[in-house]
Amino acid sequence: MELAHSLLLNEEALAQITEAKRPVFIFEWLRFLDKVLVATDVKEKQKKLVEQLTGLISSSPGPPTRKLLAKNLAALYSIGDTFTVFQTLDKCNDIIRNKDDTAAYLPTKLAAVACVGAFYEKMGRMLGSAFPETVNNLLKSLKSAESQGRSEILMSLQKVLNGLGGAAASCHRDIYKNARSLLTDRSMAVRCAVAKCLLELQNEAVFMWTAELENIATLCFKALENSNYGVRVAVSKLLGTVMATALILIPGPGNYALMRQNVKRATFDEVLELMATGFLRGGSGFLKSGGEMLKVGGSVNREVRVGVTQAYVVFVTTLGGQWLERSFATFLSHVLDLVSHPRATQTHVEAVYSRRCVSFILRATVGSLLGEKAQIAAAKEICQAIGKQMKAVEAVVNDTSGENKSGAADIAASQHVMVCALQELGSLVQSLNATASPLIQEASIGLLETVTSVLLHPSMAARLAAAWCLRCVAVALPFQLTPFLDKCAERLNNLKTSPEAVSGYSFAMAALLGGVHQCPLGIPHAKGKVCIAEDLLRTAAQNSRLSLQRTQAGWLLLGALMTLGPSVVRYHLPKMLLLWRNVFPRSLKELEAEKARGDSFTWQVTLEGRAGALCAMRSFVAHCPELLTEDVIRKLMTPIECAMTMMSHIPSVIKTHGAHLKASAAMVRLRLYDILALLPPKTYEGSFNALLRELVAEFTLTDNSANTTTSLLRSLCHYDDSVLLGSWLQETDHKSIEDQPNSASGSGALEHDPSSIYLRIPAGEAVPGPLPLGVSVIDASVALFGVVFPHVSYKHRLQMLDHFAECVKQAKGVRQQAVQLNIFTAVLSALKGLAENKSTLGPEEVRKSALTLVMGALDNPNPILRCAAGEALGRMAQVVGEATFIARMAQYSFDKLKSARDVVSRTGHSLALGCLHRYVGGIGSGQHLKTSVSILLALAQDGTSSEVQTWSLHSLALIVDSSGPMYRSYVEPTLSLVLTLLLTVPPSHTEVHQCLGRCLGAIITTVGPELQGNGATISTIRSSCLVGCAITQDHSDSLVQAAAISCLQQLHMFAPRHVNLSSLVPSLCVHLCSSHLLLRRAAVACLRQLAQREAAEVCEYAMSLAKNAGDKESSVNITETGLEGLLFGMLDRETDRKLCSDIHDTLGHMLSSLAVEKLSHWLMLCKDVLAASSDMSTATPLSSGKDEEFEKKDEMDDDTMFTTLGEEDKSKPFVAPRWATRVFAADCLCRIINLCENADQAHFDLAMARSAKLRNPTNDLLVLHLSDLIRMAFMAATDHSNQLRMAGLQALEDIIKKFASVPEPEFPGHVILEQYQANVGAALRPAFSQDTPSDIIAKACQVCSTWIGSGVVSDLNDLRRVHNLLVSSLDKVQAGKGSSSQLYRESATTMEKLAVLKAWAEVTMVYSAGLRHRHSNVRSEPYLQPTPQLTIVPDP
């Protein structure tokens, strides 16, 4: 490879190497050239270089090679002479015109196309004279090109447009006409390329966002039909940007003329109307007559709706945060109207999906574009919208005359509006945390009254959403929790006779109780109101109109009470056990008698009651495991066994009383399965037979006519298989809506299972979203099957496996797919259970039956089933664990792969090999390694099917991963194949490239630390790995780029010297601003690793980007605050937990390495973040000075007044740092103080610091920044946010402790902290106000005693400020019941009292010590006046 590193291509060396290695050699030379061209004088060698490079065009270069070749040729002309550029351009045009359509000539044509694009992008108007001919030539060949050619030509046209800007105006229409028809191309890669090309075109082509606006919208909607994720992202970006551009005037030479010509521009309402048509009508034919659009009928295409949803977000983001702030009311009402439209809510599933989309639009815009102040204003606006809706609903409900004919429809529509508005309001308040307190305190807003009024809404979905919103408010502002609970309990009591009130207020109480675990200070024990729940259950039978609601409410509340944990539940347990026992019949006889009695309504109430009781039991078992003694389990089993017996009787009850009982019966089954899954299987082994019959019937759909499928299959398959399953979509920013086009199970909504209102939310979800009941029951049955299966006898296992095969055989068509999916999920669940229990599958006949079932599915046309079958095979090998069994399975797949020619068998069986190795490891499958590798390497070269390549490469990566050092002898051939494929597979086959990236990563891990070596073979392997990384890094797909980053991260771990940070770090910084979550995650994870070892270099290379900020290419927002500033900014925008945690770690590593050396810089960073008081709505980024801004504003002339809209956010898309970022900055401040303490004593000695500064002005010492430290601690300690107040008080305490004894050189006998006593007093005062939570008071007392005890202040009058604060806290303790004591749990009050007493004890000790030394030390005069409440008697 070293021979490739020369300015001219080393043709001798090239001639000597084998044909197969030449493409790699050429690529390596081009890479080298790309690095050195900029810094080299090429005049003498230019002619030869041009000759060599143009010669390569005809050598059929692969995709990455042609891209680099084009880039180098263009760079060469732009830095050298341009005499022959037109000649080269003509040469390329001739190649493009060539009529040769063979596959062999295609790479040459594509290389010529790429070169043309690169020339125009780099040199633009210099080539102006030749552009009409070039464009015509490209457009002509576009008509006859195949898909790869179409993509490449469109990318080239995009570059031509980019380079020429407005100068290409004469060709704009032609390009538009030719490109637009391809937006609905069969190939997804072509659709993406068209979208990007048109996006470039709209920068200059005015007609696109004026006359053609409607047509563009129609085209985009059509392009979204049957699209994949990549197309949805690209098309939504085009649609959103064009719609936004239609409202903004972007400054440009052509646009002032446009203003004079008076071209008709779209209004805001017209643009929104256009977007809405896509959301409500989907792609086809909505532009008929006006009335036609509103007729309901035909379903909306989900892909179109999801794409338009993303376009709304792009639209708002392009217009910017200030625009959203100004137009929020209009925008909100438009978005909420979408979800109230009958077309958006034709079925329940569609309604839930539409709500998800609207919630996504609101979260992605309001949540990230607005600062805290603007978010509070938005919350007010949402509040008003809810109030308005509720008034309309009340008018309908109270309208007894029946005049309002559409009343019921209005209520049905309003529930969806309510759900979206309340969820967004809840999310807003929760993200604002304590900063949201003005919303509650301002009576004019009436947030609580408004939200509480929705608890009486006729629709359950709206009531649940209101309850959820109250929970969010209480978690954000914990001092509201107890009052809320009291208020709801009181209203529930007063409105006992209204079904809605009983339901709504019980939802609210359950939600609030469920939120207690998120509030560290809890609620008083007495607020666990069991009596209300008991009362509801007791009175349920008194009034049949309320029976159902009271029963549901009573059990819901009891379930919620269990979440308070053992300390509260312990007292109520005997009562609970009694209640549970009484709900179910005691004996079979009672059960039979029950069947004979009762009508359908009684049965409905009974079933709901029993489902509720089981749900409360599940909550008890889940939240109070400490109370589960053998005795308690035995008592629980009585009602549970009754429930199991009752299950078999329910079908006859449903037959007698009607199918409407099916839902209630399903709910009972769901609750039963849920609780059994939490209990030890030994406790109910006597009922296994009956239970398994129910479970198997459940997921094989025996009594279920619907083809419901489980949602668990993807989660039971291995995480690494996401490339085959598409489950990586759950790792994107659009995950909450991207499940819609691909999901059969429907989307989650609170009304599917009210108990989720009090359960803990799964990590990473904003709102609980239980799946529809039908899906949940099957999920629960599958999960329980996995728990029970390992404890069942072999005979029964065999019967079940045979039964599964029979079920699959009997079902046909779609139903067969559904049954098979469910069965496979259950089998996987069972095999996973066996592995966890370390038990085996069973004797030969059981294995045989299981094997028949699994092998049959390896040839299934459904890829998800094939994937599940491969996984099941691997798991079976793991639990059987016998070499002969594994050999038999491997041999079967070998034989199949040698003979099979169809894609389905080849993919299924290649995955089977990978899974076998994954689960039995390198040792268990060593003897099959050679055969497996040779077969998979052969399959990976099958260029006719990208699917076969994907699956075989994925399996190969699994084998490399699992074989470890045993794979070492196969590394070279595998690596050689990976490179060959990377250089030849078209970039549009992104899955193949993703798998190649995985293989590369696995190989790097296998070779491991050897990569540091200098031997010839290792050097070759290492340089091959680096070439592979370079190719994948340059791919257009974000998943492939993410794989490249993780490969480089691995390489850096094993061979840090060989990873070039000067190019890696800037590329990572660019990815930090990527729109793809996976790429941002990968970039931050890599930076985190680099910062551990080389923080200084990382920061330095990142700053080089700030210096080149003028470049076209660098779109990254690094300012003089460097990478650290960028990462702090990301903390305000990112919501992904893993990503935020990695950012914290990265900043932590950088701080540890650099803070002491660059003290001013880091303190300035923290100060800028903390100085963002919550009064600022949108702020400048951390750096830009305000003065420059005012100057700029003065310079504005009339023309630019029109153009500022949408521009403000380009220069500063950041909002003021949010409270969580400020808390992190305050923590950083404490860490900086500690780091300085360990570094140098001069940091805490003013005299030493000053002399050091005189000796060397660059010396930067902490004591010189004391005023800044105090100021930062003061800002934090007096903030709205409680978390920030805690961090501020901690910082203040650290500062007092570290600087208390530092003398003031100019005033001997004094210390430097004396001058800050007013600041300390002012910082502490707010913490002693009446409504301060106990934990903050406790911390403040600690700081007070530290301050008094530090001896900084000797004057009694000066001390009095802080002393009085401590006295006030003592008053509170002596009064006993302070205001906070009834708001939080008793232990919080105790903590507060202990903190006060401890502070006084410390002060007393200091005082006593002072008395002992008073004669020898003048400064320790007694400064404690005896207080009337507490007289301190000094020691004798």
FENZI-V445642 format. One record per run of one state. SS is the DSSP state (2 for helix, 1 for strand, 0 for the rest). FROM is the first residue (numbers start at 1). TO is the last residue. If there is no record, write none. Layout:
[[SS;FROM;TO] [SS;FROM;TO]]
//
This chain:
[[0;1;1] [2;2;4] [0;5;10] [2;11;16] [0;17;18] [2;19;39] [0;40;45] [2;46;57] [0;58;62] [2;63;79] [0;80;84] [2;85;97] [0;98;102] [2;103;144] [0;145;146] [2;147;184] [0;185;187] [2;188;201] [0;202;205] [2;206;209] [0;210;212] [2;213;224] [0;225;228] [2;229;245] [0;246;252] [2;253;261] [0;262;267] [2;268;281] [0;282;289] [2;290;294] [0;295;301] [2;302;319] [0;320;320] [2;321;340] [0;341;341] [2;342;345] [0;346;347] [2;348;369] [0;370;371] [2;372;397] [0;398;406] [2;407;441] [0;442;446] [2;447;456] [0;457;459] [2;460;476] [0;477;477] [2;478;494] [0;495;498] [2;499;518] [0;519;524] [2;525;527] [0;528;529] [2;530;542] [0;543;546] [2;547;562] [0;563;565] [2;566;583] [0;584;587] [2;588;596] [0;597;599] [2;600;623] [0;624;624] [2;625;627] [0;628;629] [2;630;657] [0;658;658] [2;659;678] [0;679;680] [2;681;699] [0;700;712] [2;713;716] [0;717;718] [2;719;725] [0;726;726] [2;727;731] [0;732;734] [2;735;742] [0;743;749] [2;750;752] [0;753;753] [2;754;757] [0;758;772] [2;773;789] [0;790;793] [2;794;810] [0;811;812] [2;813;836] [0;837;843] [2;844;857] [0;858;862] [2;863;880] [0;881;882] [2;883;899] [0;900;902] [2;903;924] [0;925;925] [2;926;940] [0;941;945] [2;946;984] [0;985;989] [2;990;1012] [0;1013;1015] [2;1016;1033] [0;1034;1037] [2;1038;1054] [0;1055;1055] [2;1056;1058] [0;1059;1060] [2;1061;1071] [0;1072;1076] [2;1077;1107] [0;1108;1121] [2;1122;1133] [0;1134;1136] [2;1137;1154] [0;1155;1158] [2;1159;1171] [0;1172;1185] [2;1186;1195] [0;1196;1197] [2;1198;1203] [0;1204;1207] [2;1208;1211] [0;1212;1218] [2;1219;1239] [0;1240;1240] [2;1241;1244] [0;1245;1245] [2;1246;1255] [0;1256;1261] [2;1262;1277] [0;1278;1281] [2;1282;1299] [0;1300;1302] [1;1303;1303] [0;1304;1310] [1;1311;1311] [2;1312;1328] [0;1329;1333] [2;1334;1349] [0;1350;1355] [2;1356;1375] [0;1376;1379] [2;1380;1382] [0;1383;1385] [2;1386;1412] [0;1413;1417] [2;1418;1420] [0;1421;1436]]
//
